[in-house]
């Protein structure tokens, strides 16, 4: 009986592998659009992948900078962050909260520094990469040194963004991946459109906060329908390497951890083009907590992947006439690709279209991929 159960399990596994293997890996040039594997089957026009796993020539942990002004004016930590492939998409931030510090909500000066964004060697036992990108936040006596990079484009208009990442370090910090738009000032809550994935290092390691901001109103009252405090899968507390995913669609924002849905919110879903932002920060307030002096926390990222639609040009959100939004029925969406059904992270596979005919799989290599697992399963039985 045990032998039969094992054979049945192996058969199922091999069937799954054969499904993935029968799709052809292609370049983005061969894809007209991309479909995600969630229940709403969202379609997107564009794919981007940023891989930090094999960047040993850039790996160096910079010493922290104690002076807040010197820290904000620091150079980038390596040439990687000066290359066009980075600077055309992302901007490392230098802003601070000096205008709002000591207001009660933010008792500690927060200063973003390029010195806190760097490539680091992966020294894990049985490491799954050579390197990763680190975002560092650390507490000095008189300020919190923080890290943030945001998309140059403010034109992302619905997307699926993922990162293979973990958070480690002292309580009193937040690490985050989110979409953001604010057409008013910081105090104008009704102008904020934001979908958040936030990890608070003072929380239990199996809890992640998901929110469609704002989470409170002008009177300071919480808006409970805007947020979820979700439990991670058993094997995926936020100190472990996991794929964190945020899907923003017209009807809802849905979050996943390692492919499992963690939360979905249909309340006050952002509706206008936005930026994508990653950060590691604290301002000593009630939400982030107040990190002990000398404490440090880190968001470490092996890769970032995005499929998205856009509106306007690369640096504006105000040209809806130039929108690029994929729909299945569009004639331009003939070659449909996936980043979910691929065996190689970052490389799409062709699901259907003129570039991939069924006959190619029946008469060519695709047929071999399908039958080899089935033959193996037959011999096991």
N, C-alpha and C positions, 0 to 999 in steps of 0.2 A: 504493500500500500504506500509506504513512504517513498519507494522507488518510483511508483506511478505519479505521485504528487510532484516529485522533483522533475520528472520528465515533462509533466504538464506545465510547470512553472518555466522551465527552460524553453518550451515551445512558445509560450506567450511572449517571453523576452525576445526570442529570435524573430517573432512576428513583428514586434515593435521595431526592432532594428532594421528589418527588411523594409518597413514603411518609410523610415528615414532615408535608407540607402537608395531607394528608388527615385528620389528627387535629385535633380542635377544641381550641383553647386555652380553658381554663375557670378559674374561681376555685376555691380550696380548699373552699368551701361545697358545690360540686357533686361532690366526690370522697368516696367512702366509704372507699377505701383506695388505696395506691400500690404498684406493683410495680416492682422494679428490673430492670435488663437483664443481670444476671450469670447464670451458669449455674444457680444454685440458685433463681432466681426468688423472692426474698424479698418478702413482703407486709408493709406497714406502715400504721398508722392515721393518722399525723399528719405534716404537712409544715411546715417553717419555713425562711424565707429572710431573710438579713441582707445588705443591699446597701450597700457603702461607696463606690460608684463616682461618685456625684454629690452630694457633701456639701461643696461649696466654702465654704458659710457657716460651717462648723465647722473648716475647715482651718487649722492653725497648728502649727508645730513648736516645742514648749516647750524652753527651755534646760535642760540637765541640772542636777540638784541634787547638789552634792558631799557634803553632810552626810547620812549614812545615816538618821538619825532624821527630819530634815526631809523627806527623800525619801519615806519610808514614810508620812508624815503629809500629803503633798501632796494638793491638791484634784484632782478630775478635770479633764482638759485642755480640755473643752468641754461645752456643754449637751447634746450628743448622748448622752454617757455618763450623764446625769442623767434622761433621758427614760424614761418607763415602758416603752416598747418595748424598751429596752436593759436596764433594771434588773430587770424582771420575769423576764428570761431569764438574764442574765449578771452575775457579780460580779467586779469588778477587785480583785486581791489585794494585801495589804500585809504578809504574813507574811515572816519571815526564818528563816535556819537557825542562829541563834545557839546553839541547844541542841546542835547536832551539829558545828559548825565546829571545826577543829583536830583532828578525830578521825583524820585521815590520809586518809579517803575524800573529805572536803570541807575542804580547807585554807583556803579563802577565804570570808569572810562574804558571804552572798547576801541581798539586800534587795529585795523586790518593791515597786514604786512605781506609783501611778496616773499619775505624770508620764511614764511610759514607754509609755503607751497613748494614741495620738492619731491624728487624721485629718490626712493630708498631701496636698498637691497633687501630681498626677502630672506630672512634667516630662519624661517619656520622649519621645524623638522618635517621632512618630506614635503618641501615647499612646492606649491602648485604654480609658481612663477619665479622668474629671476628677480623681478623688481615690482614695485607698485608706486603709485602716487600717494603722498601723505599730505594731509591738511592738519596743521598743528594749532592748538590753542593752549596758552599757558598763562598763569597768574603771577604778576608781580605785585609788590606792595601797593603801588599807586595806579595800576591799570591791568587790563586783560589784553594780551596779544592774541590776535585772532587771524583767521584765514577765510577768504572767500574768492571764488571766481564765478563770473556770470557770462551768459552768452552775449556776444556783440549784437546779435540779432534780437529785436523785440517783436519779431513777426511770427513766432511759433503759434500756430492756430490749430490746436489739437495734436496730440502726440502720444507715443509710448516711449518712455525713457527708462533705461535700466542701468544699474551699476552692480558689479561684483565687488562687494565692499564689506568692511567690518569697522566697528567703533571700539576703541579701547581707551582706558585711562581713568583719571580721577573724576569723582562726582562734581557737579557744578558746571557742566558744559552741555551744549547741544550740537549735534551734527545733523545736517539736513540736505535734502534734494527736493527742489520745488520749482513750480512755475510762479511767475510774479508779474503783476501790472498794478500800478498806482498812478492814476491821472491827477490826483490831488496831493495835498501835503500829508505828512505822517499822522496828523491828528484827524484826518478825514477818513473815517472807517468805511464810509459808504463808497469810496472810490477804489478800495482795495479788491483785487481779484487774485486769488492765490490758492494753489493746491499744494499742500505740504506733506512731506514725509519727514518726521523729526524723531530723533533718538535723544532722550535726556539721560545723561550718564548718572543721574541720581535715582533713576527709576530702576525697577527690577530688570534684569537682563533679558527677560522674555516679553517685554512690553515696548511697543512702538506706537507713536502718536500720529494719526492721520487726520488732516483737517482741510476743509474748504473755508478759507478765511473770509471775513473775520469770525473769530470764535467768541467774541463778546461785543456788546453794543455800546453806544455812547454813554450810557449810564453805568457801564462797568459790569453789567449782568452777563453771565455766560449764555451762550447759544448752544445748547447741548446737541441739537440736530446737525450742527456743522462739523462735529469731530467724533472720532472713535479712538479709544485706547485699546489696541488689539494685542492679542497674544501671538507670539511667533510659533512656528512649528517646533516640536520638541528638540530637534537637532539643530535649530537655527537661531539660537539667541544671538543678540546683535554683536557679541564679541567674536562670533564665528564668521568665516567667509560665506556669504550668501548673496544671491541675486535679488536685489530690491528693485521693484518695478512700479512705476506710476503710469497709469493710462488715463489721459484726459480726453474725454469725448464730449459732444454737445449735451448729452443727457446725464452723464455722471462722471465722477472720478473714481477709479478702482485701483487698489494697491495689491501687490502680490509679493510673496517671499518664496523664493525657490519654486516658482510656478504655482503655488497655492494662494488662492485669494485670501487676503487678510482683512480687507474692508472695502466697502463701496458706499459712496455718498452722492445722492442726487440733489441735495439741498445746496443752494447758491453756488452752482457749478460756474467757474469762470467762463465767460463767453467771448471775450475780446483777445486779440493777439497778445502774446506775453513773452517774457524772457524765461530762460532756464538757469537756475542758480544752485550752486553747491557751497556749503560753508561749515565751519567749525568755530563756535563762538560761545561767549558768556558775557553778560553785563551785570552779573551779581543780583539780578532781579528774582522775583518769585518764580517766574517760569523756568529760567535757566538754572537757578540756584547760584550760590556764591562759592566759587572754588577757593579752596585753601591756598594761601600764598605758597608758591613753589609747585603747585599742582599742574599737571599737563594732561591733555586728552587729544585723541587723534582720530580722524576719519581717514582710513586707508582704502584705496580704490585700485583694483587691478584693471578694470576697463569700464568704459561708458558707451552705451549704444542707444541710438535714438532713431525711430521712424516718425515722420511728422508731415503735416501740411503747413503751409505758410501763407501769409497775407502781407502784401507790400514788399518793399525791398529789404535788404539785409539789416538796415538800421532804423526802420520806422514801423509804426503800426497803423499808419493813417492812409493806406491806399487799398481799400477793399476791392477796387476794380482790377487789381493785379493778383487776385488770390489764386492759390494753387492747392485745391482740395480734391483728393481722389474719391471717386465713387465707383462701385462695381459696374454700373451700367454705362459709364463713360466709355466712348470708343477709344479714348487714349489709354485706357487701362486694359490692355490686351495681355501683356506678359505679367502675370501676377506672381509675386515672390513672397517668401516668408523668411523671417529671422528666427522663428520659433521651431521650425521643423528641420533645421540644419544641424549636421554633426559638428560643424566648425563654427565656433562663436565668431561673429563679425562678418561671416560670409553668407550671403543669402542663398536660398535654393529656389528654383523655379517650380511653382506649383502647376501652372497651366499657361498656355499661350503659344504663339507661333514659334517661339524658340524651343519649345519642348513638345514633341508629338508623341502620342502613345506608341506609335509604331517604332519610334526610336528605342523605347524600352523593351518592346516585344522582340524586335529583331537584333538589338544591339546589347550593350553592356548592362542596360537597365534590367533586362531579363535575368542576367546572371546574378545581379544583386538580390533579386527577389527569390530565385530558386536555391541559391547556396544555403541560406538559413533554413529553408524548408527541408532540404536534403539532410542537413545536419540534425534537424529535429527528428526526421524519420529514423536515422541510424540510432539516435538516443533511445527511441521507443523500441 
